[in-house]
Amino acid sequence: MKLDEFLSHKPFFYKEIDYTRMPRAWDSIKNNLKHFKIIHIIGTNGKGSTGRFLAQILRLSGKSVGHYTSPHIFEFSERFWLNGDVVGSQILESAHERLQTMLSDELKVKTSYFEYATLLAAVLFSECDYFVCECGMGGELDATNVFDKILSVFTPIGLDHTAVLGDTIEQISTTKFKAMQENSQAILNDEMNSISTHVAFLIAASKRVRVNFASEILEKDDIENIKKYAIKFSLPYFLISNLSLAVAASKRLINKIDITNLDELNLRGRCEKVAENIYVDVGHNELAALAIAQKFIGKKLVLIYNSFADKDYRSVLKTLKPIIKRVEIYQYESGERELATDEIRKTLNELNIEHRDFLANIDNLHENKDELYLAFGSFYLVEAFLRRFNASKNL
């Protein structure tokens, strides 16, 4: 069975997860793969860009490197980046065929969509010098935590997926930092909040993990080169912070690096400018909203927005209010997950934010130079928006 058809039989979401399944699956195939060096990227926000920056830096330094990220925007293959490019369909299909020969019939059926994708990444990247592996929404019990890692890299932590991870920063931080490998090393983003930092050092002490902030590793020349790169590619502050974390992780791995010739971030949907007056961002929580508010401080924009019902859309909208001219509520196909459209309207009324349904033709947005647009709220919203936007450009 081809990969696309195989994955189509696997649901994205499960009411209950068997946390013994992924360890059993990994144990059953790991001896068939070459030993690799894994860097685990864990946190709430910024995992994708931090991991991709790290992968690009390692590749620039002459290393073979794979980067596994999730979810994707358009195609499943976007989750797998190998030595500078998204993995091609033929390579992906070959890895799928190889994985099928390793897994038992039971595990072929029972592994979840994300678990199977994670195992597929291990097969794809088993010949690499480094495997940059992005954690899913969790930490200690995440499917990616079955791998032994040489370094854990932690991005900022905030409230998200509270139904699964806990409803306090301390609870969420605990499950994420428990993913640290014993007797290894960890690096924290300098924007880590104080509660998470306290939890990190407590868990690190119990696991004998050496912990540093990115700024403790960076030298004067590194900081100067990061500034030059940020100016060259007009990076918002949150991406500068993520790049700094990636540079620090690179230095911990290979000591001497040079980002002078580092290419632009090769990852879609991270405050991405798709037209002169149109941005898209896959952020979906308060922490992401804070980063966006800082990026567009002093400006007023039209927020093209919707949210899943289980997200804290009130905090997002309250955080973005200072930069919002109006909200245009964007309806799109959300599959099994419920959109909070009606509740968002009520919330916008309560916050006294002007709003209406999105009725414009996407292909005309870029012609309205008096408006600055941001499509924001989830990977799914950005996908739906960009599909229409790209289709309009091809007419």
C-alpha positions as CSV (number, residue, x, y, z in Angstrom):
1,M,0.0,0.0,0.0
2,K,1.4,3.4,-1.0
3,L,2.2,5.9,1.8
4,D,-0.7,8.4,1.0
5,E,-3.3,5.6,1.1
6,F,-1.7,4.1,4.2
7,L,-1.9,7.4,6.1
8,S,-5.4,8.1,5.0
9,H,-6.6,5.2,7.2
10,K,-5.0,6.8,10.3
11,P,-6.9,9.5,12.2
12,F,-5.1,12.7,13.3
13,F,-6.6,12.7,16.8
14,Y,-7.2,10.0,19.4
15,K,-9.4,10.4,22.5
16,E,-7.1,8.0,24.3
17,I,-3.4,7.2,23.6
18,D,-1.6,4.0,24.3
19,Y,1.7,5.3,25.6
20,T,3.3,1.9,25.5
21,R,2.8,1.6,21.7
22,M,5.5,3.9,20.4
23,P,8.3,2.5,22.7
24,R,7.4,-1.0,21.5
25,A,7.4,0.1,17.9
26,W,10.8,1.8,18.2
27,D,12.3,-1.1,20.1
28,S,11.2,-3.4,17.2
29,I,13.0,-1.4,14.5
30,K,15.9,0.5,16.0
31,N,18.5,-2.3,15.6
32,N,17.9,-2.2,11.9
33,L,19.0,1.4,11.7
34,K,22.4,3.1,11.9
35,H,22.9,4.9,15.2
36,F,22.4,8.6,14.8
37,K,22.9,11.8,16.9
38,I,19.6,13.4,17.8
39,I,18.9,17.0,18.9
40,H,15.5,17.2,20.4
41,I,13.6,20.5,20.0
42,I,10.9,21.0,22.7
43,G,8.7,23.8,23.7
44,T,5.4,25.6,23.0
45,N,6.3,28.1,20.3
46,G,9.2,28.4,17.9
47,K,10.2,24.8,17.6
48,G,9.9,24.7,13.8
49,S,12.0,27.8,13.1
50,T,14.6,26.9,15.8
51,G,14.9,23.4,14.4
52,R,15.2,24.6,10.8
53,F,17.7,27.3,11.6
54,L,19.8,24.6,13.4
55,A,19.5,22.2,10.5
56,Q,20.5,24.9,8.0
57,I,23.5,25.9,10.1
58,L,24.7,22.3,10.5
59,R,24.3,21.7,6.8
60,L,26.3,24.9,6.1
61,S,29.0,23.5,8.3
62,G,29.3,20.5,6.1
63,K,27.3,18.0,8.0
64,S,24.6,15.7,6.7
65,V,21.4,16.6,8.5
66,G,17.7,15.8,8.6
67,H,15.0,17.9,10.2
68,Y,11.6,16.5,11.3
69,T,8.9,19.0,12.0
70,S,5.1,19.0,12.3
71,P,2.4,19.6,11.3
72,H,2.7,20.4,7.6
73,I,0.9,23.2,5.7
74,F,0.3,21.7,2.2
75,E,2.0,18.3,1.8
76,F,3.0,15.5,4.3
77,S,6.5,15.6,2.8
78,E,7.0,19.1,4.3
79,R,7.7,17.4,7.6
80,F,10.9,16.0,6.4
81,W,13.9,18.2,5.3
82,L,17.1,16.4,4.3
83,N,20.3,18.2,3.5
84,G,18.7,21.4,2.2
85,D,15.4,20.3,0.7
86,V,12.1,18.8,1.5
87,V,12.3,15.1,0.9
88,G,11.1,14.0,-2.5
89,S,8.1,11.7,-2.9
90,Q,10.2,8.8,-4.2
91,I,12.6,8.9,-1.3
92,L,9.7,9.1,1.1
93,E,8.0,6.2,-0.6
94,S,11.2,4.1,-0.3
95,A,11.5,4.9,3.4
96,H,7.8,3.9,3.9
97,E,8.5,0.6,2.1
98,R,11.5,-0.1,4.3
99,L,9.6,0.7,7.5
100,Q,6.8,-1.6,6.4
101,T,9.2,-4.5,6.3
102,M,10.3,-3.8,9.9
103,L,7.0,-3.3,11.7
104,S,4.7,-6.1,12.8
105,D,1.2,-6.2,11.3
106,E,-0.2,-5.1,14.7
107,L,2.0,-2.0,14.9
108,K,1.4,-1.1,11.2
109,V,-2.3,-0.8,12.1
110,K,-2.1,0.6,15.6
111,T,0.6,3.3,15.3
112,S,-1.0,6.7,15.1
113,Y,-0.5,9.2,12.2
114,F,2.1,11.1,14.2
115,E,3.8,8.0,15.6
116,Y,4.2,6.5,12.1
117,A,5.5,9.8,10.8
118,T,8.1,9.9,13.6
119,L,9.3,6.3,12.8
120,L,9.4,7.3,9.1
121,A,11.7,10.2,10.0
122,A,14.1,7.8,11.9
123,V,14.3,5.6,8.8
124,L,14.8,8.6,6.5
125,F,17.6,10.2,8.6
126,S,19.4,7.1,9.9
127,E,22.4,7.8,7.6
128,C,22.7,11.5,8.7
129,D,25.3,13.0,11.0
130,Y,22.6,14.8,12.9
131,F,18.8,14.3,13.2
132,V,17.0,17.5,14.4
133,C,13.8,16.1,15.8
134,E,10.9,18.4,16.8
135,C,8.8,17.2,19.7
136,G,5.0,17.2,19.1
137,M,2.8,18.9,21.6
138,G,4.2,17.2,24.7
139,G,7.5,16.2,26.1
140,E,8.0,13.2,28.4
141,L,5.3,11.1,26.8
142,D,5.7,12.4,23.3
143,A,6.3,9.9,20.5
144,T,9.7,11.6,19.7
145,N,10.9,11.0,23.3
146,V,11.7,7.4,22.5
147,F,14.9,8.4,20.9
148,D,18.2,8.8,22.8
149,K,19.4,12.4,22.3
150,I,22.7,14.1,22.7
151,L,21.2,17.6,23.2
152,S,17.8,19.0,24.2
153,V,16.9,22.5,23.0
154,F,14.0,24.2,24.7
155,T,12.0,27.0,23.1
156,P,9.7,29.4,25.1
157,I,6.9,27.6,27.0
158,G,3.4,28.9,27.4
159,L,-0.2,27.7,27.9
160,D,-1.3,25.5,25.0
161,H,-2.9,22.0,24.7
162,T,-4.1,22.4,28.3
163,A,-6.6,19.5,28.1
164,V,-3.6,17.2,27.6
165,L,-0.6,18.8,29.2
166,G,-2.1,20.6,32.2
167,D,-3.6,24.0,32.8
168,T,-0.7,25.7,34.5
169,I,2.7,26.8,33.2
170,E,4.3,24.6,35.9
171,Q,2.5,21.5,34.8
172,I,3.2,22.1,31.2
173,S,6.8,22.8,31.9
174,T,7.2,19.7,34.0
175,T,6.1,17.3,31.2
176,K,8.3,19.1,28.7
177,F,11.5,19.3,30.8
178,K,11.1,15.6,31.8
179,A,12.1,14.8,28.2
180,M,15.7,15.7,29.1
181,Q,18.1,12.8,28.6
182,E,19.9,11.8,31.8
183,N,23.6,12.8,31.8
184,S,23.2,14.9,28.7
185,Q,23.0,18.6,27.9
186,A,20.2,21.2,27.4
187,I,20.0,24.7,26.2
188,L,17.2,27.2,27.0
189,N,15.9,30.1,24.9
190,D,16.7,33.3,26.7
191,E,13.0,34.2,26.6
192,M,12.0,31.3,28.9
193,N,9.7,32.5,31.7
194,S,10.8,32.3,35.3
195,I,8.5,29.5,36.3
196,S,9.6,27.3,33.5
197,T,13.2,28.1,34.2
198,H,12.8,27.1,37.8
199,V,11.3,23.8,36.8
200,A,14.0,23.2,34.2
201,F,16.9,23.5,36.7
202,L,15.1,21.3,39.2
203,I,14.6,18.5,36.7
204,A,18.1,19.0,35.2
205,A,19.6,18.5,38.7
206,S,17.7,15.3,39.2
207,K,18.8,14.0,35.8
208,R,22.4,15.3,36.0
209,V,21.9,17.4,32.9
210,R,24.1,20.4,32.1
211,V,21.8,23.4,31.4
212,N,22.7,26.7,29.8
213,F,20.8,29.7,28.3
214,A,21.7,30.5,24.7
215,S,23.3,33.8,25.7
216,E,25.8,31.9,28.0
217,I,27.1,30.1,24.9
218,L,27.1,32.9,22.3
219,E,30.2,35.1,21.9
220,K,30.5,38.6,20.7
221,D,31.1,37.6,17.1
222,D,28.1,35.3,17.1
223,I,25.9,38.1,18.4
224,E,27.2,40.5,15.7
225,N,26.6,37.9,13.0
226,I,23.1,37.2,14.2
227,K,22.4,41.0,14.1
228,K,23.7,41.2,10.5
229,Y,21.6,38.2,9.5
230,A,18.5,39.7,11.1
231,I,18.9,43.0,9.2
232,K,19.6,41.2,5.9
233,F,16.4,39.1,6.1
234,S,14.2,41.6,8.2
235,L,13.6,39.1,11.0
236,P,11.0,39.8,13.7
237,Y,12.3,39.7,17.2
238,F,11.0,36.2,17.9
239,L,12.9,34.7,14.9
240,I,16.0,36.5,16.1
241,S,15.6,34.8,19.4
242,N,15.1,31.4,17.8
243,L,18.1,31.9,15.5
244,S,20.2,32.8,18.6
245,L,19.1,29.5,20.2
246,A,19.9,27.6,17.1
247,V,23.4,29.2,16.9
248,A,24.1,28.3,20.5
249,A,23.0,24.7,19.9
250,S,25.2,24.5,16.8
251,K,28.2,25.7,18.8
252,R,27.6,23.2,21.5
253,L,27.6,20.5,18.9
254,I,30.5,21.4,16.6
255,N,32.1,24.4,18.4
256,K,33.2,26.5,15.4
257,I,30.5,27.8,13.1
258,D,30.1,30.7,10.6
259,I,26.6,31.9,9.6
260,T,27.9,34.6,7.3
261,N,26.5,32.7,4.3
262,L,23.5,31.2,6.0
263,D,20.4,31.2,3.6
264,E,17.1,32.7,4.5
265,L,14.9,30.5,6.8
266,N,13.5,27.7,4.7
267,L,10.2,27.2,6.4
268,R,6.8,28.5,5.5
269,G,4.2,30.3,7.6
270,R,6.5,31.9,10.2
271,C,5.5,35.6,9.9
272,E,5.9,35.0,6.2
273,K,5.4,37.9,3.8
274,V,3.5,36.6,0.8
275,A,2.7,40.0,-0.7
276,E,3.7,43.5,0.0
277,N,0.8,44.0,2.4
278,I,0.0,40.4,3.3
279,Y,1.6,38.2,6.0
280,V,0.7,34.7,7.2
281,D,1.6,33.1,10.5
282,V,0.7,29.6,11.9
283,G,0.7,30.8,15.5
284,H,-2.4,29.9,17.5
285,N,-1.8,30.8,21.2
286,E,-1.2,33.7,23.5
287,L,2.6,33.3,23.3
288,A,2.5,33.5,19.5
289,A,0.2,36.5,19.7
290,L,2.7,38.3,21.9
291,A,5.4,37.8,19.3
292,I,3.1,39.1,16.5
293,A,2.1,42.1,18.6
294,Q,5.7,43.0,19.1
295,K,6.5,42.5,15.4
296,F,3.7,44.9,14.3
297,I,3.9,47.4,17.2
298,G,2.8,50.9,16.2
299,K,0.8,49.6,13.2
300,K,-2.8,48.7,12.6
301,L,-3.6,45.6,10.6
302,V,-6.6,43.6,9.4
303,L,-6.5,40.3,11.2
304,I,-7.9,37.4,9.1
305,Y,-8.7,35.0,12.0
306,N,-10.5,32.0,13.3
307,S,-9.7,29.4,16.0
308,F,-10.5,25.9,17.1
309,A,-12.9,25.8,20.0
310,D,-10.4,24.3,22.3
311,K,-8.0,27.2,22.0
312,D,-7.7,30.3,24.2
313,Y,-8.9,32.7,21.5
314,R,-9.9,35.3,24.1
315,S,-6.3,35.7,25.3
316,V,-5.1,35.8,21.7
317,L,-7.5,38.5,20.7
318,K,-6.9,40.5,23.9
319,T,-3.1,40.4,23.2
320,L,-3.5,41.5,19.6
321,K,-6.1,44.2,20.2
322,P,-3.5,47.1,20.3
323,I,-2.5,46.3,16.7
324,I,-5.9,45.3,15.3
325,K,-7.8,47.7,12.9
326,R,-10.5,45.1,12.5
327,V,-10.9,41.3,12.5
328,E,-12.3,39.5,9.5
329,I,-13.5,36.0,10.5
330,Y,-12.3,33.4,8.1
331,Q,-14.4,30.3,7.6
332,Y,-12.6,27.2,6.3
333,E,-12.9,23.4,6.3
334,S,-11.6,22.2,9.7
335,G,-12.2,18.5,9.5
336,E,-13.0,16.8,12.8
337,R,-12.2,19.9,14.9
338,E,-14.8,22.5,15.7
339,L,-14.2,26.1,14.9
340,A,-15.2,28.7,17.6
341,T,-16.7,31.1,15.0
342,D,-19.8,32.2,17.0
343,E,-17.9,32.4,20.3
344,I,-15.2,34.5,18.6
345,R,-17.9,37.0,17.5
346,K,-19.1,37.3,21.1
347,T,-15.6,37.7,22.3
348,L,-14.9,40.4,19.8
349,N,-18.0,42.3,20.8
350,E,-17.0,42.0,24.5
351,L,-13.5,43.3,23.7
352,N,-15.0,46.1,21.5
353,I,-13.0,45.1,18.4
354,E,-14.5,45.9,15.0
355,H,-15.2,42.7,13.1
356,R,-17.0,41.2,10.1
357,D,-16.9,38.0,8.1
358,F,-14.2,37.6,5.5
359,L,-15.9,38.3,2.2
360,A,-13.2,39.8,0.1
361,N,-11.6,38.1,-2.9
362,I,-8.2,37.0,-1.8
363,D,-6.7,37.8,-5.2
364,N,-7.6,41.5,-4.6
365,L,-6.1,41.9,-1.2
366,H,-2.7,42.8,-2.4
367,E,-4.2,45.6,-4.5
368,N,-5.5,47.4,-1.4
369,K,-2.3,49.2,-0.4
370,D,-4.1,51.0,2.4
371,E,-4.6,47.8,4.4
372,L,-2.0,45.5,6.1
373,Y,-3.3,41.9,6.4
374,L,-2.3,39.1,8.6
375,A,-3.8,35.6,8.3
376,F,-3.3,34.0,11.7
377,G,-4.8,31.3,13.9
378,S,-3.6,27.8,13.0
379,F,-1.7,25.7,10.4
380,Y,-5.1,24.8,9.0
381,L,-6.2,28.4,8.5
382,V,-2.9,29.4,6.8
383,E,-3.1,26.4,4.6
384,A,-6.7,27.2,3.5
385,F,-5.8,30.9,3.0
386,L,-2.6,30.2,1.0
387,R,-4.3,27.6,-1.2
388,R,-6.9,30.3,-2.3
389,F,-4.2,33.0,-2.5
390,N,-1.9,30.8,-4.7
391,A,-4.8,29.7,-6.9
392,S,-5.8,33.3,-7.5
393,K,-2.2,34.2,-8.6
394,N,-2.3,31.3,-11.1
395,L,-5.5,32.5,-12.8
